[in-house]
C-alpha cells in the first residue's frame, strides 16, 4: 500500500505527458493547415474549406491537452513579483498565498468541467455540427469531450499541487522554533557535505563553519540530516559487506562508521537510527571544534543543534 501514491504519481505523470504529446502533435497539424490555407488562398485562390472553424476549435483543445503537463513540470507562467518577495521575507504568508492560488485554480477547472459536461451530452446526443452548411461541417462533441476530459485532468493536477502546498505550509508551522529563529530564508548559510559529516570532512567544511561563526556572526549552527540519506545507506552497505572503496569514498564511509556501530542491534529501522546517530555525533564534534566553535559555544555566542528532515512529510525533528 505504501507504494500506491508513487505508482499513482507515475501513472498520472504518464497520462499528462501523453496528453501533452497529443497536443503538440495537434499544434503541428494545426500550423500545417494554417500554412496550407494561406498558400492555397493567396497563391492558388483555393482556400481549405472549414479551416477557420477547425483552427478555432483546435486551439482550445490543444490548450486543454497541454495545460496539465505544463502545471506538473512548473512551466506555467505567473507574475512572481509578490509571491517571491513574500516567500523571501514572510515564508508562511508566501506559502499560504500559493496554496490559496492553487485551491482557487482547482475550483475554476472544476467549474469548467462541470459547466461543459451538459454541453457535451447535448452535442453528442443531437449530433450538433458547426461550419458552413453545404460547404464544410463537422460534429463538435469530440472537441467538447477533450475540453471536459482535459479540465478534469487539469483539476487533478491542481489538486495535487494544492495538497503539496498545504502540506508545505503545515510543515512550516510544525518547524521547530530554533529553525524559525534563524530568520528568513535569505539569512541562512549552508555548508553541504555528503552524510553531513564533520570529522573527516576536511578543512573547507570546517573552515566554512568557523567562518560563519567568527566572521558572519552566525548564532545557530544546525547539523541537518535527512531521511533515506544515500551516504549513510551506502556506508551501512559497505560496512556490512566489508568491501574496499576507491579514492576518498573509504574516508567518507569511515566518517559515518561510528554512527553505524553505535546503533548496531538497536530496535527500529537500521537506516533511520544511523541517520539520527550520525547527526548527534556531528553535533558533539562541532561543539568541541577548536579553536573557533568550541569557545563560542562555551561563551553562549553560538548554539549547535541537530535535526532530521523527513523528505516524505517535509517536517523537521530535533535530535540533539
Number of C-alpha atoms within 10 A of each C-alpha: 6 6 8 9 10 11 12 11 13 11 12 18 17 13 15 23 19 15 22 21 16 15 21 16 13 17 18 12 14 19 13 12 17 18 12 15 21 17 15 14 13 10 10 10 11 13 16 16 14 16 17 14 15 19 17 11 13 17 14 14 23 24 18 22 27 21 22 27 25 18 16 18 10 8 10 11 8 7 7 9 8 10 18 13 12 16 19 16 16 15 19 18 15 19 21 16 18 19 22 15 14 22 20 15 17 23 13 14 20 19 15 17 21 14 12 17 17 11 16 21 14 12 18 17 10 11 12 15 15 13 17 12 9 6 8 14 16 16 15 18 20 14 17 22 20 19 23 24 17 25 25 21 24 27 24 17 22 23 19 17 19 21 14 16 21 19 17 19 22 17 16 18 13 13 17 15 9 13 18 12 10 17 14 14 13 10 11 12 14 11 13 11 12 12 25 23 25 24 19 14 16 10 12 10 18 20 12 14 23 22 15 19 20 14 9 11 11 19 17 19 23 21 25 24 27 20 15 15 17 13 19 27 20 16 24 21 13 16 18 10 9 9 9 10 12 7 8 9 14 15 15 21 24 16 22 30 18 15 23 25 13 14 20 12 9 10 8 9 9 15 20 18 17 26 28 24 23 28 29 22 22 27 25 15 17 26 21 15 19 13 9 18 26 20 15 20 19 12 10 10 15 19 20 19 22 22 22 20 17 14 12 8 12 17 18 20 17 19 16 18
